């Protein structure tokens, strides 16, 4: 019965993908482009994408482990693939993150730690892109033409580093945030302080 259910899900998934591709992708133009493309580069690009997914799932596993949440690599990879489907075919880029957060709840018992992990994962990814951007600007031959953009990018990079240093390195700042949260209604303050603790837990690793 379980095997039959698996094949039914697979068939429904394939039908949905075909329908979505029919509406979102110009198949004739795509076919024409493929004819004039080097198949070896297409395979290489696909292989790099698979490597990226594996590394992303491994990063997610490491961040969960910081919170003592043990999740199998294969399950996390599957969750990443399903989340990627939501990101690509739904009108939002956060649908995949919401799915991954809910899916990883079965390993942690609550949504609090998975939520903190995914937010930190996203923020670290954004900061990584900022670092790549700043590094690329150093080698840009016409830097004077985009001076204002370069200054803004550098400011964001330095600001992000200082905020992370303050958030994770200053006990006084942490106590100040907790004091503000404690003034809120008890139900809200308890959850908010728990969320802060979930984020600050990364400073111990």
C-alpha positions as CSV (number, residue, x, y, z in Angstrom):
1,X,0.0,0.0,0.0
2,X,2.9,2.3,0.9
3,X,4.6,1.6,-2.4
4,X,1.4,2.3,-4.3
5,X,1.0,5.6,-2.5
6,X,4.5,6.5,-3.5
7,X,3.9,6.0,-7.2
8,X,0.6,7.9,-7.0
9,X,2.5,10.9,-5.4
10,X,5.2,10.6,-8.1
11,X,2.7,10.6,-10.9
12,X,0.8,13.6,-9.5
13,X,4.1,15.4,-9.1
14,X,5.2,14.8,-12.7
15,X,1.8,16.0,-14.0
16,X,2.1,19.2,-11.9
17,X,5.6,19.9,-13.2
18,X,4.5,19.3,-16.8
19,X,1.5,21.7,-16.3
20,X,3.7,24.4,-14.6
21,X,6.3,24.2,-17.3
22,X,3.7,24.5,-20.0
23,X,2.4,27.8,-18.5
24,X,5.7,29.2,-17.3
25,X,8.3,28.0,-19.9
26,X,8.3,28.6,-23.6
27,X,9.1,25.1,-24.7
28,X,9.8,25.9,-28.3
29,X,12.3,28.6,-27.5
30,X,13.9,26.4,-24.8
31,X,14.2,23.5,-27.3
32,X,15.8,25.8,-29.9
33,X,18.4,27.1,-27.3
34,X,19.2,23.5,-26.3
35,X,20.0,22.6,-29.9
36,X,22.6,25.3,-30.1
37,X,24.1,24.6,-26.7
38,X,27.0,22.5,-25.7
39,X,25.5,19.5,-23.8
40,X,28.7,19.1,-21.7
41,X,28.3,22.6,-20.2
42,X,24.6,21.8,-19.4
43,X,25.7,18.7,-17.6
44,X,28.4,20.6,-15.7
45,X,25.9,23.3,-14.7
46,X,23.5,20.6,-13.4
47,X,26.3,18.9,-11.5
48,X,27.3,22.1,-9.8
49,X,23.7,22.7,-8.8
50,X,23.6,19.3,-7.2
51,X,26.8,20.0,-5.4
52,X,25.3,23.3,-4.2
53,X,22.2,21.5,-2.8
54,X,24.4,19.0,-1.0
55,X,26.5,21.7,0.6
56,X,23.4,23.7,1.5
57,X,21.8,20.6,3.2
58,X,25.1,19.9,5.0
59,X,25.2,23.6,6.2
60,X,21.7,23.2,7.5
61,X,22.6,20.0,9.3
62,X,25.5,21.7,11.0
63,X,23.4,24.7,12.2
64,X,20.7,22.3,13.5
65,X,23.4,20.3,15.3
66,X,24.4,23.5,17.2
67,X,20.9,23.3,18.8
68,X,21.4,19.6,19.5
69,X,18.9,18.7,16.7
70,X,20.0,15.6,14.8
71,X,18.5,15.3,11.3
72,X,19.6,12.8,8.6
73,X,21.3,14.3,5.6
74,X,19.1,12.5,3.1
75,X,15.9,13.9,4.8
76,X,17.3,17.4,4.8
77,X,18.2,17.2,1.1
78,X,14.7,16.0,0.3
79,X,13.3,18.9,2.3
80,X,15.6,21.3,0.4
81,X,14.4,19.9,-3.0
82,X,10.7,20.3,-2.0
83,X,11.4,23.8,-0.6
84,X,13.1,24.7,-3.9
85,X,10.0,23.6,-5.8
86,X,7.9,26.0,-3.7
87,X,10.4,28.8,-4.3
88,X,10.5,28.3,-8.1
89,X,6.8,27.8,-8.8
90,X,5.0,29.8,-6.1
91,X,4.7,33.6,-6.1
92,X,7.0,34.0,-3.1
93,X,10.6,33.2,-2.2
94,X,9.9,32.4,1.4
95,X,7.6,29.4,0.8
96,X,10.5,27.0,0.7
97,X,11.9,28.3,4.0
98,X,8.5,28.0,5.6
99,X,8.2,24.4,4.4
100,X,11.7,23.5,5.6
101,X,11.0,25.1,9.0
102,X,7.8,23.1,9.4
103,X,9.4,19.9,8.1
104,X,12.3,20.1,10.5
105,X,10.0,20.5,13.5
106,X,9.7,16.7,13.7
107,X,13.4,16.6,14.7
108,X,13.3,19.4,17.2
109,X,9.8,19.2,18.7
110,X,9.1,22.9,18.2
111,X,9.3,25.6,15.6
112,X,11.5,27.9,17.6
113,X,14.9,26.3,17.0
114,X,14.2,25.5,13.2
115,X,13.1,29.1,12.8
116,X,16.2,30.5,14.4
117,X,18.4,28.2,12.3
118,X,16.8,29.1,9.0
119,X,17.0,32.9,9.8
120,X,20.7,32.6,10.7
121,X,21.3,30.5,7.6
122,X,19.7,33.1,5.3
123,X,21.5,36.0,7.0
124,X,24.8,34.3,6.7
125,X,24.1,33.7,3.0
126,X,23.2,37.3,2.5
127,X,26.4,38.4,4.3
128,X,28.4,36.0,2.2
129,X,27.0,37.6,-0.9
130,X,28.0,41.0,0.5
131,X,31.6,39.8,1.0
132,X,31.7,38.5,-2.5
133,X,30.4,41.8,-3.8
134,X,32.9,43.9,-1.9
135,X,35.8,41.6,-3.1
136,X,34.6,41.9,-6.7
137,X,34.5,45.7,-6.4
138,X,38.2,45.7,-5.6
139,X,38.9,44.3,-9.1
140,X,36.3,46.3,-10.9
141,X,38.2,48.5,-13.5
142,X,35.7,51.4,-13.5
143,X,35.1,51.7,-9.8
144,X,34.8,55.5,-10.0
145,X,31.6,55.1,-12.0
146,X,29.8,53.2,-9.2
147,X,31.4,54.9,-6.2
148,X,28.1,55.5,-4.4
149,X,27.1,51.9,-4.9
150,X,30.5,50.7,-3.6
151,X,30.2,52.9,-0.5
152,X,26.7,51.6,0.2
153,X,27.9,48.0,-0.2
154,X,30.9,48.5,2.0
155,X,28.7,50.2,4.7
156,X,26.3,47.3,4.7
157,X,29.1,44.8,5.0
158,X,30.8,46.7,7.9
159,X,27.4,47.4,9.5
160,X,26.4,43.7,9.4
161,X,29.7,42.6,11.0
162,X,29.4,45.2,13.8
163,X,25.7,44.2,14.4
164,X,26.7,40.5,14.6
165,X,29.5,41.4,17.0
166,X,27.2,43.4,19.2
167,X,24.3,40.9,19.1
168,X,26.5,37.9,19.9
169,X,29.3,39.4,21.8
170,X,27.7,41.9,24.2
171,X,26.0,40.5,27.3
172,X,24.8,44.0,28.2
173,X,23.0,44.4,24.8
174,X,21.4,40.9,25.3
175,X,20.2,41.9,28.8
176,X,18.9,45.2,27.5
177,X,16.8,43.4,24.8
178,X,15.5,40.9,27.4
179,X,14.5,43.8,29.7
180,X,12.5,45.4,26.9
181,X,10.9,42.1,26.0
182,X,10.0,41.5,29.7
183,X,7.8,44.6,29.7
184,X,5.5,43.1,27.1
185,X,2.5,40.8,28.0
186,X,3.7,37.5,29.5
187,X,2.7,35.3,26.6
188,X,4.5,37.6,24.1
189,X,7.6,38.2,26.3
190,X,8.1,34.5,27.1
191,X,8.1,33.6,23.4
192,X,10.3,36.6,22.5
193,X,12.9,35.8,25.1
194,X,12.9,32.2,24.0
195,X,13.5,33.3,20.4
196,X,16.4,35.6,21.5
197,X,17.9,32.6,23.4
198,X,17.6,30.5,20.3
199,X,19.6,33.0,18.3
200,X,22.1,33.6,21.1
201,X,22.7,29.9,21.3
202,X,24.9,30.2,18.2
203,X,27.4,32.3,20.1
204,X,28.3,29.2,22.2
205,X,29.4,27.3,19.1
